[in-house]
């Protein structure tokens, strides 16, 4: 004996999402051609992936600047005066002194009246241009969040991030 079926289940024939996608794709190809479908898919994929590509560049750049800062702090702990040449030497050892976008990491050194030395490490971000007219302006900048703002500069002053690229 066969089990009884409810009246609504015997008459319903919903197409699966896979079937709907297949029919839609076939109609699109028939109407516009396979090349157009391929172009649209590539454009949509590229637009959708753009923020992820930038995140995957901002994060390693931030980490590289932290690594350089740690090395410089190690030098400073040994009472070595930080010079522009030392910054460049340490930078060259990490990703050839470039950020994840391929831009050179910029440096600046400032000697204060009290005998201390301040240093800056700056990645100009995805646009490759500084957000300020002179890199020296970053010696006075307050901390700023730049989460999701990939064209913004990533700045470390004296081993500490001035621009915060983390959402924590």
C-alpha positions in Angstrom: 0.0 0.0 0.0 1.3 3.4 -1.0 1.4 6.2 1.5 -1.1 8.9 1.1 0.1 12.2 -0.3 -1.4 15.5 0.6 -3.3 17.2 -2.2 -0.9 20.2 -2.3 2.3 18.1 -2.6 1.1 16.1 -5.7 0.4 19.2 -7.7 3.5 21.3 -6.8 6.4 21.2 -9.1 8.8 23.9 -8.2 12.0 24.1 -10.3 15.2 23.9 -8.3 17.4 27.0 -8.0 19.9 25.2 -10.2 17.3 24.6 -12.9 16.3 28.3 -12.7 19.9 29.4 -13.1 20.4 27.1 -16.0 17.3 28.3 -17.9 18.1 32.0 -17.1 21.7 31.5 -18.5 20.4 29.8 -21.6 17.9 32.6 -22.2 20.6 35.2 -21.7 22.9 33.4 -24.2 20.1 33.1 -26.7 19.2 36.8 -26.3 22.6 38.5 -26.0 25.3 35.9 -26.9 27.8 34.0 -24.9 30.5 36.8 -25.2 28.2 39.3 -23.6 27.5 36.9 -20.8 31.2 36.3 -20.3 32.0 40.1 -20.2 29.2 40.8 -17.7 30.3 37.9 -15.5 34.0 39.2 -15.5 32.9 42.8 -14.8 30.7 41.7 -11.9 33.3 39.5 -10.5 36.0 42.2 -10.7 33.8 44.8 -9.1 32.8 42.4 -6.3 36.4 41.4 -5.6 37.9 44.9 -5.6 37.4 45.6 -1.8 38.8 42.2 -0.9 41.9 42.7 -3.1 42.5 46.0 -1.3 42.1 44.5 2.1 44.6 41.9 1.1 47.0 44.7 0.3 46.3 47.0 3.2 46.8 44.3 5.9 50.2 43.1 4.8 51.4 46.6 4.3 50.3 47.4 7.9 52.1 44.2 9.1 55.3 45.1 7.2 55.4 48.6 8.7 55.0 46.9 12.2 57.9 44.7 11.4 60.1 47.6 10.3 59.1 49.5 13.4 60.0 46.6 15.6 63.5 46.4 14.1 64.0 50.2 14.5 62.8 49.9 18.1 65.4 47.2 18.7 68.1 49.5 17.3 66.9 52.3 19.5 66.9 50.1 22.6 70.7 49.6 21.9 71.1 53.3 22.1 71.8 53.6 18.4 70.8 56.9 16.8 68.2 56.3 14.1 69.2 57.9 10.8 67.6 58.0 7.4 70.1 55.5 6.1 69.3 53.0 8.9 65.6 53.3 8.1 66.3 52.7 4.4 68.5 49.8 5.2 65.9 48.1 7.4 63.1 48.9 4.9 65.1 47.3 2.0 65.0 44.0 4.0 61.2 43.8 4.0 59.5 43.6 0.6 62.3 45.7 -1.0 61.0 48.8 0.8 57.7 48.7 -1.0 54.1 48.4 0.2 51.7 45.8 -1.2 50.5 48.2 -3.9 54.2 48.5 -5.2 54.7 52.0 -3.9 57.9 52.9 -2.1 57.5 53.2 1.7 58.5 56.8 2.6 60.6 57.7 5.7 61.4 60.8 7.7 63.6 61.4 10.8 63.2 64.4 13.1 65.7 65.3 15.8 64.0 67.0 18.8 65.5 69.7 21.1 65.6 67.2 24.0 68.0 64.9 22.1 65.4 62.3 21.1 64.8 61.2 17.5 61.4 60.6 16.0 60.8 58.6 12.9 58.0 58.1 10.4 57.2 55.2 8.1 54.5 56.0 5.5 52.8 53.9 2.9 50.9 56.2 0.5 48.1 53.7 0.1 46.4 52.4 -3.1 46.5 55.8 -4.8 50.3 56.2 -4.4 50.0 59.8 -3.2 50.4 61.4 0.2 47.2 62.7 1.9 49.2 65.7 3.2 51.4 68.2 1.4 54.6 67.3 3.4 55.4 64.0 5.2 56.6 66.1 8.2 52.9 66.9 8.9 52.6 63.3 10.2 54.8 64.1 13.1 51.9 66.1 14.6 48.9 64.1 13.4 46.5 62.6 15.9 45.4 58.9 15.5 42.9 58.3 12.8 40.9 55.2 11.7 41.2 54.3 8.0 39.4 51.0 8.0 38.2 50.4 4.4 39.8 53.6 3.1 42.4 52.0 1.0 43.6 55.2 -0.7 44.5 56.7 2.7 48.1 56.7 3.9 49.3 54.1 6.5 51.5 55.9 9.0 53.7 54.7 11.8 55.3 57.2 14.1 58.0 56.0 16.5 56.9 52.4 16.0 53.2 53.1 16.7 50.4 53.2 14.2 49.0 56.7 13.7 46.5 55.6 11.1 44.6 52.5 12.3 43.7 50.1 9.6 42.1 47.5 11.9 38.5 47.4 12.9 39.4 46.4 16.5 
